[in-house]
């Protein structure tokens, strides 16, 4: 029997990982890979239950999980599209826009994971820090 290391992670990370595994189980057809996915889902099941049981109203966690799943599906689709463009060596405007969308989507994903952490009172919270990419005003005095 193979051994795995057990680690503590933020509650938002557990829900995020679960949504990714659900997406994989829906989109991957290879039976060997599906067996691995289902085994990983089973290993994560107690953690998912713990997160849902850590609040009085589990519907709030469910709503955040649904939003995380939607973002992760978008990321999956964008990554697939980027790989297709990469295979064609097409690095035009479409590639740039899709590549940029990855970090916008990841910012939304991080906010949702943080919301799960706050809602559940997670003692472990993933910290993120990025360069501010928001466009600054170009108002200048003439």
Backbone as numpy.savetxt, mean C-alpha at the origin, in Angstrom:
# Nx Ny Nz CAx CAy CAz Cx Cy Cz
10.23 -28.35 8.24 9.39 -27.16 8.24 10.27 -25.91 8.24
9.92 -24.96 7.39 10.68 -23.71 7.33 10.29 -22.81 8.49
11.25 -22.07 8.94 11.02 -21.14 10.04 10.98 -19.73 9.48
10.20 -18.89 10.13 10.16 -17.48 9.77 10.35 -16.65 11.02
10.88 -15.46 10.84 11.06 -14.55 11.94 9.77 -13.77 12.13
9.35 -13.62 13.35 8.17 -12.82 13.66 8.64 -11.47 14.16
8.06 -10.41 13.60 8.42 -9.06 14.01 7.16 -8.25 14.28
7.30 -7.23 15.09 6.19 -6.33 15.33 6.24 -5.23 14.27
5.08 -4.91 13.74 4.97 -3.83 12.76 3.77 -2.96 13.11
3.72 -1.80 12.50 2.60 -0.89 12.71 1.31 -1.53 12.21
0.21 -1.21 12.88 -1.09 -1.76 12.48 -1.45 -1.40 11.05
-1.11 -0.19 10.63 -1.38 0.23 9.25 -0.62 -0.62 8.25
0.57 -1.05 8.63 1.38 -1.91 7.77 0.73 -3.28 7.60
0.13 -3.79 8.67 -0.56 -5.09 8.60 -1.73 -5.02 7.63
-2.54 -3.97 7.75 -3.70 -3.82 6.87 -3.25 -3.61 5.43
-2.22 -2.80 5.23 -1.69 -2.56 3.89 -1.21 -3.87 3.27
-0.43 -4.63 4.01 0.09 -5.91 3.51 -1.06 -6.86 3.17
-2.08 -6.87 4.01 -3.23 -7.74 3.75 -3.91 -7.35 2.44
-4.10 -6.05 2.21 -4.76 -5.63 0.96 -3.93 -6.02 -0.26
-2.62 -5.94 -0.13 -1.74 -6.32 -1.24 -1.87 -7.82 -1.52
-1.94 -8.61 -0.47 -2.11 -10.06 -0.65 -3.46 -10.39 -1.27
-4.50 -9.66 -0.90 -5.82 -9.86 -1.51 -5.74 -9.57 -3.01
-5.09 -8.46 -3.35 -4.94 -8.10 -4.77 -4.17 -9.19 -5.51
-3.09 -9.65 -4.92 -2.32 -10.73 -5.55 -3.18 -11.96 -5.76
-3.98 -12.31 -4.75 -4.83 -13.51 -4.88 -5.87 -13.35 -5.96
-6.25 -12.12 -6.26 -7.24 -11.85 -7.31 -6.61 -11.78 -8.70
-5.34 -11.41 -8.77 -4.73 -11.13 -10.07 -3.71 -12.16 -10.55
-3.25 -12.98 -9.66 -2.24 -13.98 -10.02 -2.93 -15.33 -10.19
-2.59 -16.03 -11.27 -3.25 -17.32 -11.52 -2.32 -18.51 -11.33
-1.02 -18.29 -11.25 -0.06 -19.38 -11.06 -0.34 -20.09 -9.74
-0.59 -21.40 -9.80 -1.00 -22.14 -8.60 0.08 -22.15 -7.52
1.34 -22.23 -7.92 2.42 -22.21 -6.94 2.49 -20.88 -6.21
2.37 -19.79 -6.98 2.39 -18.46 -6.37 1.16 -18.25 -5.49
0.02 -18.75 -5.95 -1.20 -18.63 -5.14 -1.07 -19.37 -3.81
-0.42 -20.51 -3.83 -0.21 -21.26 -2.58 0.64 -20.43 -1.62
1.68 -19.79 -2.14 2.52 -18.92 -1.31 1.72 -17.74 -0.76
0.91 -17.15 -1.61 0.08 -16.00 -1.21 -0.88 -16.41 -0.10
-1.55 -17.54 -0.28 -2.51 -17.99 0.73 -1.82 -18.35 2.05
-0.62 -18.92 1.96 0.13 -19.23 3.17 0.50 -17.94 3.91
0.90 -16.93 3.16 1.24 -15.64 3.77 0.00 -14.97 4.37
-1.12 -15.07 3.67 -2.37 -14.51 4.21 -2.75 -15.19 5.52
-2.57 -16.50 5.57 -2.88 -17.25 6.79 -1.97 -16.81 7.94
-0.70 -16.60 7.62 0.25 -16.16 8.65 -0.10 -14.77 9.18
-0.71 -13.96 8.34 -1.06 -12.59 8.70 -2.44 -12.48 9.35
-3.22 -13.54 9.27 -4.63 -13.49 9.70 -4.82 -13.04 11.14
-4.01 -13.54 12.06 -4.16 -13.13 13.46 -3.87 -11.65 13.64
-2.88 -11.15 12.91 -2.57 -9.72 12.98 -3.70 -8.86 12.45
-4.31 -9.30 11.36 -5.45 -8.56 10.79 -6.61 -8.55 11.78
-6.90 -9.71 12.37 -7.97 -9.79 13.38 -7.68 -8.87 14.56
-6.42 -8.85 15.00 -6.02 -8.00 16.11 -6.33 -6.53 15.80
-5.98 -6.09 14.59 -6.21 -4.69 14.22 -7.71 -4.38 14.22
-8.50 -5.24 13.60 -9.95 -5.01 13.55 -10.57 -5.03 14.94
-10.05 -5.87 15.81 -10.59 -5.97 17.17 -10.07 -4.88 18.11
-9.14 -4.07 17.65 -8.55 -3.05 18.51 -9.40 -1.78 18.60
-10.50 -1.74 17.85 -11.39 -0.58 17.88 -12.83 -1.05 18.13
-13.64 -0.14 18.65 -15.04 -0.49 18.91 -15.83 -0.66 17.63
-15.53 0.18 16.62 -16.27 0.15 15.36 -15.33 -0.28 14.24
-15.34 -1.56 13.92 -14.44 -2.10 12.90 -14.75 -1.57 11.50
-15.91 -0.95 11.31 -16.24 -0.42 9.98 -15.28 0.68 9.57
-14.75 1.41 10.55 -13.77 2.46 10.23 -12.49 1.84 9.66
-12.05 0.73 10.24 -10.88 0.02 9.72 -11.19 -0.54 8.34
-12.38 -1.09 8.18 -12.79 -1.65 6.90 -12.75 -0.57 5.81
-13.26 0.62 6.12 -13.26 1.71 5.14 -11.83 2.10 4.74
-10.95 2.21 5.73 -9.55 2.54 5.44 -8.89 1.43 4.63
-9.21 0.18 4.96 -8.66 -0.96 4.22 -9.12 -0.94 2.76
-10.38 -0.61 2.54 -10.90 -0.52 1.17 -10.19 0.58 0.39
-9.94 1.71 1.04 -9.21 2.80 0.38 -7.77 2.39 0.09
-7.15 1.71 1.04 -5.79 1.20 0.81 -5.76 0.22 -0.35
-6.74 -0.65 -0.42 -6.79 -1.63 -1.52 -6.92 -0.90 -2.85
-7.76 0.12 -2.90 -7.94 0.88 -4.15 -6.63 1.55 -4.58
-5.92 2.13 -3.63 -4.63 2.76 -3.94 -3.63 1.71 -4.40
-3.58 0.58 -3.71 -2.64 -0.48 -4.09 -2.97 -1.07 -5.46
-4.25 -1.14 -5.80 -4.64 -1.58 -7.15 -4.16 -0.58 -8.19
-4.32 0.70 -7.90 -3.83 1.73 -8.83 -2.32 1.63 -8.99
-1.60 1.43 -7.88 -0.14 1.28 -7.97 0.24 0.07 -8.80
-0.46 -1.03 -8.62 -0.21 -2.25 -9.40 -0.37 -1.94 -10.89
-1.48 -1.29 -11.24 -1.76 -0.98 -12.64 -0.71 -0.04 -13.22
-0.35 0.99 -12.48 0.65 1.94 -12.96 2.00 1.25 -13.15
2.39 0.41 -12.20 3.66 -0.31 -12.33 3.65 -1.22 -13.57
2.54 -1.89 -13.82 2.43 -2.71 -15.03 2.57 -1.85 -16.28
1.89 -0.71 -16.30 1.95 0.19 -17.45 3.37 0.73 -17.65
4.05 1.05 -16.56 5.43 1.52 -16.66 6.34 0.44 -17.23
6.13 -0.79 -16.83 6.95 -1.88 -17.35 6.71 -2.10 -18.85
5.48 -1.93 -19.28 5.18 -2.04 -20.71 5.89 -0.93 -21.48
5.78 0.30 -20.98 6.47 1.42 -21.63 7.98 1.21 -21.62
8.50 0.72 -20.50 9.94 0.43 -20.39 10.35 -0.59 -21.45
9.55 -1.63 -21.64 9.90 -2.67 -22.61 9.95 -2.12 -24.03
9.20 -1.05 -24.26 9.19 -0.39 -25.57 10.20 0.74 -25.65
10.92 0.96 -24.54 11.85 2.08 -24.44 11.14 3.41 -24.73
9.89 3.51 -24.31 9.06 4.70 -24.51 9.06 5.51 -23.22
9.91 6.53 -23.18 10.06 7.34 -21.97 9.50 8.74 -22.16
8.43 8.82 -22.94 7.80 10.10 -23.24 6.93 10.61 -22.11
6.02 11.50 -22.47 5.16 12.17 -21.50 4.32 11.19 -20.69
3.80 10.16 -21.34 2.97 9.17 -20.64 3.78 8.47 -19.55
5.02 8.09 -19.88 5.89 7.43 -18.90 6.16 8.36 -17.72
6.49 9.60 -18.02 6.80 10.57 -16.96 5.59 10.78 -16.06
4.42 10.95 -16.65 3.20 11.16 -15.85 2.88 9.95 -14.98
3.05 8.76 -15.53 2.79 7.55 -14.74 3.82 7.41 -13.62
5.08 7.67 -13.93 6.13 7.58 -12.91 5.87 8.57 -11.78
5.46 9.77 -12.14 5.15 10.78 -11.12 3.96 10.35 -10.27
3.00 9.67 -10.89 1.81 9.26 -10.14 2.15 8.26 -9.04
3.26 7.55 -9.19 3.65 6.56 -8.17 3.88 7.24 -6.83
4.60 8.35 -6.81 4.83 8.96 -5.50 3.62 9.69 -4.98
2.75 10.20 -5.84 1.49 10.78 -5.35 0.63 9.69 -4.69
0.54 8.55 -5.36 -0.24 7.43 -4.81 0.38 6.91 -3.52
1.71 6.83 -3.49 2.37 6.36 -2.27 2.17 7.32 -1.11
2.06 8.62 -1.40 1.77 9.58 -0.33 0.37 9.34 0.23
-0.60 9.06 -0.66 -1.96 8.74 -0.20 -1.94 7.46 0.63
-1.18 6.50 0.16 -1.07 5.22 0.85 -0.50 5.41 2.26
0.55 6.20 2.37 1.17 6.46 3.68 0.18 7.15 4.62
-0.62 8.08 4.09 -1.61 8.78 4.92 -2.67 7.81 5.43
-3.09 6.88 4.59 -4.09 5.89 5.01 -3.52 4.93 6.06
-2.27 4.50 5.86 -1.64 3.64 6.86 -1.51 4.37 8.19
-1.15 5.64 8.13 -1.04 6.44 9.35 -2.41 6.56 10.02
-3.46 6.74 9.23 -4.81 6.84 9.79 -5.19 5.56 10.54
-4.82 4.40 9.99 -5.07 3.14 10.69 -4.29 3.13 12.01
-3.04 3.56 11.96 -2.22 3.58 13.17 -2.83 4.47 14.25
-3.28 5.65 13.85 -3.87 6.59 14.81 -5.17 6.02 15.37
-6.02 5.53 14.49 -7.32 4.99 14.90 -7.18 3.84 15.89
-6.17 3.01 15.68 -6.00 1.83 16.52 -5.05 2.05 17.69
-4.45 3.22 17.75 -3.50 3.49 18.82 -2.23 2.67 18.71
-1.81 2.38 17.49 -0.61 1.57 17.26 0.59 2.20 17.95
1.34 1.39 18.69 2.53 1.89 19.36 3.72 1.99 18.41
3.63 1.32 17.28 4.63 1.44 16.24 3.98 2.20 15.10
4.64 3.27 14.68 4.12 4.11 13.60 5.24 4.32 12.60
4.97 4.02 11.34 5.95 4.20 10.28 6.18 5.70 10.07
7.44 6.11 10.06 7.78 7.52 9.85 8.25 7.70 8.41
7.75 8.74 7.77 8.13 9.05 6.39 8.68 10.47 6.35
9.62 10.70 5.46 10.14 12.05 5.26 10.63 12.16 3.82
10.06 13.11 3.11 10.41 13.30 1.71 10.63 14.77 1.43
11.31 15.03 0.34 11.45 16.39 -0.15 10.06 16.89 -0.56
9.73 18.11 -0.20 8.44 18.70 -0.57 8.43 18.96 -2.08
7.50 18.33 -2.77 7.44 18.46 -4.23 6.31 19.38 -4.68
5.61 19.99 -3.72 4.51 20.86 -4.11 5.05 22.09 -4.83
4.32 22.51 -5.83 4.74 23.66 -6.63 4.54 24.92 -5.81
5.57 25.70 -5.75 5.52 26.95 -5.00 4.95 28.05 -5.90
4.30 29.02 -5.28 3.76 30.15 -6.04 4.85 30.89 -6.79
4.51 31.39 -7.95 5.49 32.11 -8.77 5.17 33.59 -8.83
4.36 34.04 -7.86 4.04 35.47 -7.82 5.31 36.26 -7.53
5.60 37.19 -8.38 6.77 38.04 -8.14 6.37 39.48 -8.39
7.01 40.35 -7.66 6.72 41.78 -7.84 7.47 42.28 -9.04
6.75 42.99 -9.88 7.40 43.49 -11.09 7.62 44.97 -10.98
